Each structure stands twice: as structure tokens, then as C-alpha cells.
Amino acid sequence: MTRSRAAALGCAAIFLALASPASSQSPLFSVYPSYGAKFDIGTEKFSLVTQMVIYNISGQTFTDVGFKQTYPDGVSVKETYQREVGTEATGEQSSARKVENNVFYASLPTFKNRMYVVIPNELVLARRLNEITFPGVEITYTDPNGQKQTAKMQDNTYDLAGIENGAFTPYYGGTPVNPRFVYDQLFSDSARTFTQEVRLVSTSNPANLFDYVAGVFYEKQNNTGAWTIAIPGSPERAVAQGCTPGCQILVGPNDVNFQQIDTQNFQDKSIFGELTYHFLPHAQITAGARYFKQQFTDSQLYQDFAFPTLIPAEPHHSPASKATYKLNPSYEYADHQYVYALWSQGFRRGGANSVPLTGIFQESPQLASYAPDKTNNYEAGLKGRFSNGIRYTFAVFDIKWDNPQISSSLPSGNLAVYNAKKADSRGFELDTSGPLALGFGYALGFSYVDAKLTEDFPLPANNGHGVIVDGLISGKSGQQLPGSPKTSASATLTYDTPLVPGYDLSVLLNGSYHSVILLNLTNSLGTAAVQKSSTYEVFNLSTTVNHGPYHLTAYATNLFDRQEILAPPIQPDQVNNLTNDFLVNRPREIGLRAAYTF
């Protein structure tokens, strides 16, 4: 199951079982209540704020629809609590409500197929929350034949609503679930970039007191990315099973049930310059500045066929202009041995997220866009080259972020970029390379990065029940930033030797490692742990025979055929393990490759 679709399947922590009258074999309604407790210090009473989402999945239109809940003694319903409206793909319709002591009533004149209604209540409790057993819901309606019907729905609790035997399952896998249910994800991306740069550079001369670089830069880039999910065969199987309209699977062309298309247009106009002052024979300091004006337009289409949701691709404009600076002193303390320091500034443009702002998948308007982030980068280190050809670099760094952008899954499963407040990324890195004896050579690299938030932040988000909850996305000072490992390392061993006149052999063995990568700041619906990758340890081997411009290579990638988890499923072990969509590295690949160098 894909991330957003898995979240669609698991959209509530408590749900009521599907209901149907005794004469029907297909489910008619699905109901998803959610509860949030609060305590009034003044009255010293607990109350519950509830959201009850009721779906019509019958394939029919009902009239004179009523909803009734009878609460136990000691629970009363506030009459003054603000109600909301039920929303249909093609319009909105309000529900009428009435309260009589501990009995709640709501009604709709019409209830169409795949329409839902959201009914909120505030319940005043005379007793502690854990002493309350909540009732089911009674739904009365007039069917298309003019007959009065009643559906009684009992209260059941599952770890995730709509997952195993849940109400959302028929929307994707049919009724009963297709035993060969598969989903097909396609990520496509295309880009066109036009870049021009003109530089004016001073003549290089050891006697120069000053060196300079000045220039202008222009870039225009057009990107189109698409995320398409298809469920091939499941809609056709539902029809072949004799499925009534209420349990048919809604898809687009080619059994596509979800698509997200993002078109971006970016333009950058910059002027820049650097001035280097050689204040000593082996010491210098460089100052630089860059001023840019950017135009960024992002248009994202979001379409969910299963729950008719369409967000048209409306352009979102994010213009930006800023000046950034750098300062870089360095000193050659021995032949080809340098010590240096660097301060520089960074800037990354903002953008928009394609997330619904209404309906069961809604997100807060605060997540509709994200702001630029900025950095101040501090670095100091040593680097050099010895006469035997060995090179090295050692650096320590500290990057201070303002409004750092975080790209991750939201608790509901939607994907988005949002801003934290402040963060800090500090650590060190070491690289060395050079020749060994007898035709061998090496390259080694290691880095340690401690990237963490330095200020708390909260953001509202969909809790998976269709309810926006303040502070559901949050970060605490000291919490690790997602997206980067704490430690990473790489090693390469090469061997070069002549074979016969005109032919030589090159052998390369390399390996890479990184520690666990945190993928989100907050856990998703129904999971206690935050998503993270496994460690990563992969080796590759290649052997190349070179003859002038001709090259023939035998290679083996992922030499030991290790399977590393790049991203685990958001909601594992659901729907007979259909949600176990592990993102893993490629398996071992062995092959031959021929090349000609022009």
C-alpha cells in the first residue's frame, strides 16, 4: 500500500462496523467516530469533543435520513455546540440536529452514494472517561423503493479503522478483497534547463595583490513530476464478481485510482562577485557576495478517484530576492598544506504542497505552502597534498538554520514540506585518497553529523479521522532532524595494470555505509514509532578492459545481495500484510557494459 493510500485506508483509531439491513448482503454505511477529552477546571467536569464521519457506500441515494445515538446516564449532549456540514464531491448539504437529554438526533433530506456527513458533538460527562461505554448509531432512511429502513451499527474497536475487514477496504480491493490485489506506483520526472553565465576573471599572477571574479547568471528551468498509483485488475474483478454499484471500485483510465502531477517553473537572475586579498605571501582572504531575484511557480494537481477528490492545478507563486555573502581566509603553512576557515550563507526557495483543504483527507491551510529557509554556515579545516600523491581533507562545520524545510509524511499519510523554526547541524568529515604500491590506489571517507532542532514548534494536521488537530506535527529542541544519517563512510580500492601492449586492466571495489536515517518527526496514524531506515552496507565490484577509446566492463552491483530498508511501511501488517510496502535497495545485478569514448 502506498503511503498516502495506506493512510486513507487507516483514517480513524476507532470505527463502527459496516451496517446493512437484514435483507441486504452489501454494506450500506460506514461510520468513523473520533473522541478527544478535555477538562473544565471551573465546573470540574470532563467533556468529550467528538467527530462522527458517516459514509454512504451503498451505491444508492436515500431520503429522509436520520441518525440517532442514545448515551448512557450521566452523559448529556450540548445543544449549543457548533455543527458542521457534510460534504459531497459536487456540493454541500447541512444536517439538522436536535438534543433531548442524553439522546442526540441529526437528519439529512438526501444522502447520495459516496457522500459523507460530519457531525460534531460536545458531550458533558458526569463520570470519568474510562467509565463510559459508548453506544452504536441507529440510521433510519427511505430507500429508492420508498420503503422505510433502519440500520443499527454496533460499536467495535480496531487498531486502525478501515484496514483489515474495514470500511475503506472495498474502495481499493473490492468486496471481498481481491486475493491478488496489487498496486502499481509510477514516479516520473522530466526537466528542461537553460543556463547562461558570463564571468570576468582577473589575470592569475603570483605577484597580484588582488584577484577578482565578477559575473552575471541566468537560469530557466521547467520541471514536471508525476506520482501515479494504479490497482490493475481489482475493478474488473469486482464487476466479474457481480458486485452491486455500492461496492464497485472507482478508478480513472488504466485502473488509476490516484494521481498527483506537479509542474514547476523556475527563473533565477543573479549578479555575483569575489575579491581575494593576498595580504601575505602564503595567506589570503576572499570576500564574496551574490544578489539574486527568483520567480518560482508551482502548479499541483491532486486527484483521488476512490473518494472523488480533485484539486485542480492552480499556480502558486513564490518570488524571492536576497543577497548572500561569504568570507574565506586561508593560509599555506607548508608546501601544499593549508588551513582555512569559511563563513557563507545559504538560501532555499519556498513552495506549495498539493494537499486537500476540505473533506476527509483535509489538511490545515498552514500546510498548503512552505516558506524559504536560510542558513549561516561555519567551517574550518585542513587540506593538502603530499609529494607521493596522497591527498586529504579534514573539516569541522556548524550550520545554523532558520525556518528549516522538512519533507516527510504527515500523520494522515499525506506528503508535504513544512517549516520548523530553528535547527543546527554540526559535525566533521574526513576524506583521503591516493596511490598505494603495485598499481593499487584507495579512497576513504567518513562523516559524523549531529543535526537537530534548537527550538520547539507546533503545526496543525489531519489526525487521520478527517479532523485538524493543533500541534499534531511538532518538534522539540534537541530532536534529531529527519533525512540525514549521523554517521556515513565509504571506501574504494582500485587496481590498474597493463595487460598486453595497447590494453590495460582496471579493477574497482567500493563499499558504502550509513547509519539509521530518521524519516519523519512524528509517527503516522496507528503507529507508535517514527519511521526510520535500516543501516546501509553495500559493496560493488567492476573490472574494465581498456583499449584506446574502447571499454568493456564486467560488473556486479550489491555484490553480497544485501537487502537494506530505505523506508519501512507507514502502517505495517494490515489487510493480510498488503500494507507492507517496504522501499528497499536494488538486488544484486551482474552484467556487461561496453562504451566508446569520443
N, C-alpha and C positions, 0 to 999 in steps of 0.2 A: 504494500500500500504506500502511496507517496505521502510525503509529509503533510501537505495541506489536505489531501483527501483522507488520510488516516485521522486527522483531527476532525474532519467533517463527520467521519463515522463515529468518533468518540466525543460528542459535544455536550455531555452532561455527566455529572457524577452520580446522579440518582435518576431513575426513569421509571415510568409506569408501563406495564406490559401493553402490547397491542390489544385493541378491543374490537370485537365484532359481534353482531347479534347472533343468536344461536343458529339461525338459518344460513349464515354466510360462512364460507370457508376461507375467505381472504380478509386480511386486516383492513380496517377502515380508518382508524385514527392511531396516532402515536402522540404521547404526551411526555414532556420533559420539564419537570419542576426543579427549581434550584432554590436553596434556602440560605439566607445569611442572618446570623444572630446579632442583636445589639441590645444594650442595657441602658435604660433611662435612670440616671442617678437620682433625679428628682422624685420619681414615683417608685423607684426601687423595683421595677418590673422588667423582665425580659420581653423582647418582641422579636418577631421574625419578619424580614422583608423577603417576599417570595416572588419568583417569576415562573409562570406556568406557560410553556410554549406547547400549543396543540396543533398538530399537522393533520390535514385531510389527505390520506393516501389511498382513498377508495377508488379513484377514477370516476367519481360521480359528484354531482352538485346537490347539496342538501339545503333545505329551507327550514325556517323556524327552529334554529339550533339553540339548545340551551345547555349550560354547564352548571353543575351543582356539586358543592362539597360541603359535607357536614362534619364539623370539627368537634372533638370531644369537649366535655365540660371543662371550664377553666380557660378555654381559648375563644377569643372573640375577634371579629374582623373589623378594622377601622373603616368607617364609611367614607371618610374624607380623603383617603389615600388616592393620589393621582393615578388614574388609569392610563394605559397606553393603547395604541391601535394595533390591530392585526394587519399584516402587510401581505399583499399578493403581488405577484410579478407585474401585473398590469394595473395596479391601483391599491387603494387603501380602504379599509372599512372599519368603523368603530364598533366596539362591543358595549352593550348596555349592561349595567351591573346593579345589584341590589343586595343588601345585607339584612338579615333577620337574626339577631343574636349571634349564634355560632354557626349559622348556615349562610353560605355565600352562593349567589346566583349571577350568571352572566349569560348574555344571549347575543346571537347574530341573526340577521334576516336571511342571509345566504352564506354558505360555506362551500367554496368551489374546490375542485381537485387541486392538490399541491399548493393549497393556500394554508397559511398558518395564522394563528392569533396569539398574541402575547398578553396575558392577563396578570398584572401585578397585584399583590395584596400586602398589607402590613397586619400581622397577627399579634394581638396583645395576649401575653401568656401569664397566667396566674401561678404557674409552676415552672420548675426548671426545664430547660430544653430537652434534656435527656430523659425526661419522664413522659414525653409526648409521643404518641403513635399517630402518624398522620394517615388520613383516610384516602381512599381512592377517589375517582371522579366519575360522576354519572352524566352521560351525554344523551340528550334527547334530540330527535330530529325527524323531519319528514322526508322520506326517500323520494326518488323520482317517480314512483308509482302512487304517490300521495298517501303512503302508509306511515303512521307514527311508529317510530322505533326508539329503543333505549339500549345504550351500550354502557355496561358497568366495567370500570377498569380498576383492577386491584393494584395495590402498592407493592412493588418489588424493588429491590436494590441490587445493582450490579456495580462492579468496579468502574466500568465505563459503559455509558448508555450507547445503544445502537451498535455495539461491537458484536460480540458473539450472540447470535439469535436476536439482535437488537433491531430497532425500528429503522435505522438508516441502511441496514444491510440490503434490503430489496432494491434500493436505488442504484446499487452498483453490481451486485452479484445475482439478482433475481430472487424469485420465491419458488422453491427453495434455492439456497445459494448454489450457484454453478460450481460443481466439484472441480472443474478445470478453470476456475476463474483466474485470469491473468490480467495484468495491466502493463501497458507499454508506454514508457516515457521517452520523449524525444526532446533533446535540448539542441537548438540550432542557433548559430550566431554568425553574422556577417558584418563586415565593416569596410568602409572606404575612407581613406585618409589622404588629404592633400596637405603637404608641408613645404614651407619655404623659409629659409633663413639666410640672412646676409650679415657677415661679420667683417669688422675692421680690426686687424690684429697688428700690433707693433712688431718691428723687426727684432728678432731674437739676437741678443748680443750680450756676452758676459759683462761687458762694461756698462750696460744700461743701468741707470739709477731707477728708472721706472719702466714697467711694461704695462700694456693695456689691451683690453678687448672690449669692443662695443658692437652692438648689433640690434637687429630687429628680427622678430619671429612671427610667423603666421601659420595657423593650423586650422583646418576644417575637417571635421570627422562626422560621418553618418554611420550609426550602428543600428542593427535590427536583431533582436534576440527573441526567441520564442520557446515556450515550455508547453508541450502538448502531451496530454495523457489520454490514452485510448484503452478501452476494455473489450478487445475483439472477441466476438462470439457470444458474449453474455446477453446482449439484447436479442439476438436471433434465437438463442436457446429459450429465453423467456417466452417468446412468441410460439416457438415449437412446442413448449410445454402446455400450451393452451392457456397462457396467462391472461387474466382479465385485464382491462385497461388500468385498474388500480395498481397492478404490480408490474406493469411494463417499465422498461428502463429507458429513460430519456437520454438520447445521445445526439450528437451532431453527425456530419458526414464522416464516413470511415470509422464509426463507433467511437468517435472522440467524445469524452464526457467532461473534459476541462481543457481550457487553453488560456495562456497568458502571453501576450505579444507586446514587446517593448521597443519603441522606436525612439532613438536619441539623436539629436543634432547638436554638435558642439563646435564652437568657434573661439579661438584664442588669438589675440593680438598683443604682442609683448615688445618692450624695449628692455635692453639689459646692458650691463657694463661691469667690468672688473678692472681694478687698478692695483698693481703689485709694486711695492716699495722695497728695494734691496738696501736695507739700512746697514747691513754688514756684508762682508764678502760671502759668508755662508748662512746668512739669515735674511728672511724676508717676511713680509706681511701683505696679505691680499684682502682687499675690501671689495664687496660686490653688491649690486642691487638689481632688482628686476621689478618692473611695473607691468601689470597685465590687465586687460579687460576681456572678460569671458561672457559668452552667451551660450546658455545651455537650455535646451527644450527637450522635455521627456513626455512622451505620449504612451500610455499603457492601457491595453485592452485586457479586461478580466471577464471570462465567461465560464460559468458553471452550468452545464446542461442538466445535470441531475436535479438541481434545485434552481429553476430558471432564474439565474442571476447574471446580469450583463452590465458591466461598467464600460461605457464607450471610451475610446481612446481620446481623451481631451488633453490638449497640450498644457504642460506645466512649465513655466518659465523660471529659470534661476540665474539671473545675471549676477556677475560678480566682478569687482575690480579691487586690486590690492597691490601694495608694494611689499616685497620681501627682501631681506638683507642677509649678508653673510660676512664673517670675519675669520681669516685663516692664517695665523702665524706659523712658521716652521723654521727649523734650524738643523743644519747638517753638522753634526758633532764629530763625525768621522767620515772617511770616504764612502759615499753611497749609504750612509746610516743617518736616518732622520728622526727627529722628534717633532711632533706637530700638535696643534690644537685647532678646533673648529667650532664656531657657533654659526648656525644657519636657521632659517625659518622655513616652515612648510605650510602649504595650504591645499585643501582638497574641496572641490565644489560640492554643493548640496544637490538634492534631487527630490524625487517623488516616489511613493510606494503605491502599487496597484492593489489596494485593499478595499473591500466594500465598506461603506459608511452606514448602510441600513441592512436590515434582515438578520438572519440567524448567524451569518458569518461576519457581522459588522465589527469594525474596529473604531477606536476613538479618532476623531479628526486630528488629534495631535500626532497620530502615526501616518497621516496622509502624506507628509513630507518630512524631510530632514535637512538640517542646516549644515553649512560648511564646517569643517574642523580645521584647527590650526595647531602648529607645533613650534616649539623652540627646541632646537637640537644642540646638544653639547657633546663634544667628542674630543678625546686626546689619545695619543698613541705613539707607537714606534713602528717604523717600517724601514726596510733596507734590502740590499743585495750584496752577497759576498762574491769574491773572485771565482769561487768554484761553481757559481751559477745558482746557488740556493737563495731563495727569496723568502721574506717573512713579513707579516703584518700583525701587530697586536694593538687592540684598541679597546678603550672603555667608553661607554656612552650613557647618556641620560637624556631621554626625550620627554618633554612635558607637553601634554595635550590639553587643548581647550575644546570642549564640545566633541569629544571623540565619537566617530561614527562606528556603530556596532551593527553588523549584519548577521541576522540569525532568525530562527523560527520563533514565532510568538507562542504564548501558551496555548492558543487555539489551533496552532499549526500553520497559520498564515506566515508568509515570509515577508520580512521588512528590514529596512535600515532605520535605526533611530539613534538619537544622541544621548550620551551620558553627559556629565558636567565636566569633570576633570579626571585625568589619568596620568600615569607616569610609567615609562618603560626604560629600565636601566639594566646594564649587564656588560659583558665583554665578549670579544671574538678574537680568534687566532686562526691565521692561515699561513701555511708554508708549503713551498714546492721547490723542486729542483732535481738534478740528476743524481743517480747513485752509480754504482760500479757495474761494469759488464753490460751496458746497454739498458739498465733499469732506471726508472725515474719514479717520482712519487708526488703526491699532493695530499695534504691533510688539512682539515678544517674543523673547528669546534666553536660553538657559541653557547652562551648562557644569557637568557633574557628573563627578567622579572617584570612582567607587565601587569599593572594592577590599577584599580580605581583609587583615586585620592579624595573623592568627595561622594557622599551619598546622593542618589537621585531616584525619584519615583515617576512612573508613567502609567496612565490607564490603558487597559487592554481587555479584549474579549476573554472571558473566563471559560469559554467552550460551551456555555449554556446560552449564548447569544446576549449576555449581559456584560456591559462595560464596567469594570471594577477598578477604582482608583488604586494606584500603586501596585498593580499586579505584576508589572515589569519593574524591577528595582535593582539597584546595585548598592553595595556597601563599600565604604572606604576600606581598602586592603584586599578586596575581592579580585581574583585573577581575571584579566581580560580574556575574552574568547578569541580564538583564531590563531594563536601562536604557541609553539611548544616552549617549555622552559629550557630544554637542552636539545641540541642537534649536532650531528657530527657527520663528516664524510671522509672517505679515504679512497685514493686511486693509486694503483700500481701499474706502471707501463713497462713494456719491453720492446725495444726496437733493434733489429739486426738485419744485415743484408743476407739474402738467400743465394742468388747467383747474380752475375752482372746484369744490371737493369731491373732487378726485382728485389724488394725488401719486405720484411715482415713486421707488423705492428700488433702487439697483444695488449689488451686493456682489461683490467679487472677493477671494478669500483663498487663501493657499497655506501649506503646512506642510512642514517638513523635519526629518529627524533622521538622525544618523549610524548606522553599523552597530550592531546590538544583539547582544550575545553571548547565546546561548540556554541554554547548559549550561556546567558547569565541566569536564566530562570528555567525551571522544569516545565515541561508541557503537561497538558491535561492527563490525569490518570497515572502520572509517573512521579516517583519520589526523588529521583536523581536527575541531575542535569546531564544532558547529552555530552559525551566526550569520545574521542577516538581511542584506538589502542595505540601502543607504541608501534613504530615503523622501522623495520630492518629488512632491507632488500639489497641483493647483490646482482651485478650484471657482468657479463663476460663477452668480449668480442675479439676476433682475430681477423686481420686485414692483410691481404697481399696487394702491394702497390707496384704498378709498372707505369711510370710516367703519369699521364692523366687518367689511367685506368685503375679502379679499385674494386676488389672483390672481398666482401666481408661475410664471415660466418658469425652469428651472434646468438646469445641466449640472454634474454631479459628475465628478471626474477629467477635467478639461477637455481635457487633451492625451493622454488614454487611455494613461497610463504604467502599465506592469506592474511592481510592486515585490514582491520576495520577502520575505514576512513570516517564513517558516520554510522552509528547504530540506529535501529528503528526508533522513532519517537514513541510509539505505543506497541511494544513487542507482545508476541504470543496471543494475539486476538484473531478472531474469525478463523479458527483452526490454523493459526500461525500465518495467515495470509498477510498480516501486517508486518512480518519480519523482513522488512526491506533494507537489509544491510548494504551499505555502499562500501565496496572493497576494491583493492587494487587489482590490476590485471594479473592473470595467472602467468606461469612460465610460458615464454614464447621462444621458439627456436627457428631460425631462418637464415636465408642467404640474401645479400643485398649487393647489387652491382651499381657502380657510379662512374661517371666520366666528368673530370674537372676541366672546365673551359678556361 
